Amino acid sequence: MADLIAKKSFLIPTFLSLILTQQAVASSVVYNSQKEKEPVCMWTDKHTVSINVDMPDPNSVSYHCKSADNDLGTHTGNWHWFFCEHAIMKTLFWCDFTWGSKKRSFEVFNSKTRLKICGKDCTWSVRTDGFYVKKGKQDVKMYDWQ
């Protein structure tokens, strides 16, 4: 009986560790929708962040997006990416935007605030007067250019 208890005491933490490790590895992989298939998330939700540049010249805005684990590079025009959320809800992506002499940096996805800001998927609209996030069917202004 003592052997059985010892085995269970070893197996349960080992199993949980494997689950968390698998998800941590999965969350560190970002899928560029223009090059790869969408991820299959085993233990948490798949999310999408979309950046829509709604300007007369969409290529006049450049933005560099990243997380602690992933540098997604600099982009212009519309772009989006997929990812699996970290198992302990610590996924965070932010972008630095530049339009001529104007700049702005902010979080485009944060596991801790996503439900309040944008829900499961975050769709951002970059406009001449600022940055909007889609909430349901409505665009809500969140930030001004600086």
Secondary structure, DSSP 4 states (H G I P E B T S, - for coil): -HHHHHHHHHHHHHHHHHHHHHHHHHHT-EEETTTSPPP--SSS-EEEEEEEE-SSSGGGEEEEEE-SS-EEEEEESSEEEEEEPPTTS--EEEEEEEETTEEEEEEEEETTTHHHHTSSSEEEEEETTEEEEEETTEEEEEE---
